[in-house]
Amino acid sequence: MRQPLPADMFDELCPSSLNPIRFGDKWAALIIRCLEGGPRRFSELRVPLRRVTPKVLTGSLRALERDGLVTRTVHPGRTVEYELTPVGRSMLEPIAVACAWTERHWDELLDARESYDAAAPPGRRTRPA
């Protein structure tokens, strides 16, 4: 018989609750990659992140700022720039590893999604990512 999962497995002291980059989080890692080369204005981030609505991008930037990964600086003339903190910069390596893994398994991931969507009843099909 399997052991039951502990009720406190993800209690408030669990490190996973502080993990700012969650698998399935759609935008945080992309924002961090955009800031890899240095500070960027919101309008600059919007170019490669054009699929993100301004409201969602703002929310993601605030969450990254709250987690200490990004700083927001208001310059004279109301120009605002976002920049990685040292902690945010330390996320670049694990993100690169995740990107390399995805590249290695790209065909398998696409095949799995296509198989799932082809076999799933209409109500269970997922929308494209």
C-alpha positions in Angstrom: 0.0 0.0 0.0 1.2 3.5 -0.8 2.1 5.9 1.9 -0.3 8.9 2.0 1.1 12.3 1.1 1.8 14.4 4.2 -0.7 17.1 4.8 2.1 19.6 5.5 4.1 18.7 2.4 3.8 22.3 1.1 3.3 24.2 4.3 4.1 27.8 4.4 7.8 27.1 5.3 8.3 24.9 2.3 10.9 26.4 -0.1 8.6 25.7 -3.1 6.3 28.4 -1.9 9.0 30.9 -2.3 10.2 29.6 -5.7 9.7 32.6 -8.0 10.0 30.6 -11.2 7.4 27.8 -11.3 7.1 25.2 -14.0 4.2 26.4 -16.1 4.7 30.0 -15.2 4.4 31.4 -18.7 6.2 34.7 -18.5 8.7 35.1 -15.6 11.5 33.2 -17.3 11.0 35.0 -20.6 11.1 38.4 -18.8 14.3 37.4 -17.0 15.9 36.4 -20.4 14.8 39.7 -21.9 16.7 41.5 -19.0 19.8 39.4 -19.4 21.6 42.1 -21.4 20.8 44.9 -19.0 18.0 47.3 -18.1 15.0 47.6 -20.4 12.0 49.9 -20.6 8.5 48.4 -20.5 8.0 49.3 -24.2 11.3 47.4 -25.1 10.0 44.3 -23.2 6.7 44.5 -25.1 8.5 43.8 -28.5 9.7 40.2 -27.8 6.8 39.6 -25.4 4.1 40.8 -27.8 1.8 37.9 -26.8 1.6 39.3 -23.2 -1.0 41.9 -22.5 0.3 45.0 -20.8 -1.7 44.2 -17.7 -0.2 40.7 -17.4 3.3 42.0 -18.1 2.9 44.6 -15.4 1.7 41.9 -13.0 4.6 39.6 -13.8 7.1 42.5 -13.4 5.6 43.4 -10.0 5.8 39.7 -8.9 9.5 39.5 -10.0 10.2 42.8 -8.2 8.4 41.5 -5.1 10.5 38.3 -5.2 13.7 40.4 -5.4 14.6 39.3 -8.9 14.0 42.7 -10.7 14.3 46.3 -9.7 12.2 49.1 -11.1 13.9 52.5 -11.4 12.0 55.7 -12.3 14.3 58.2 -14.0 13.7 61.9 -14.5 11.1 62.5 -17.2 9.2 59.5 -15.9 11.2 56.9 -17.8 11.0 53.6 -16.0 13.5 50.8 -16.4 13.5 47.2 -15.2 16.8 45.4 -14.4 17.8 42.1 -12.9 19.1 42.1 -9.4 22.1 39.8 -8.5 19.6 37.2 -7.4 17.6 37.6 -10.6 20.8 37.3 -12.6 21.5 34.0 -10.7 18.3 32.6 -12.3 19.9 32.8 -15.8 21.8 29.6 -15.4 18.8 27.4 -14.3 16.7 29.0 -17.1 19.4 28.1 -19.6 19.4 24.5 -18.4 15.6 24.4 -18.7 15.8 25.8 -22.2 18.5 23.3 -23.2 16.3 20.4 -21.8 13.3 21.7 -23.8 15.4 21.9 -27.0 16.6 18.3 -26.5 13.0 17.1 -26.0 11.2 19.4 -28.4 9.9 16.7 -30.7 8.8 14.4 -27.9 6.9 17.3 -26.2 5.1 18.3 -29.4 4.3 14.6 -30.2 2.9 14.1 -26.7 0.7 17.2 -27.0 -0.6 16.2 -30.4 -1.3 12.7 -29.3 -3.1 13.9 -26.2 -5.2 16.4 -28.0 -6.1 13.9 -30.8 -7.3 11.3 -28.2 -9.0 13.7 -25.7 -12.7 14.3 -25.9 -13.5 17.8 -27.0 -14.2 19.0 -23.4 -10.7 17.9 -22.3 -8.6 19.3 -25.0 -6.3 22.0 -23.9 -5.8 25.3 -25.7 -2.4 25.9 -27.3 0.3 27.3 -25.0 
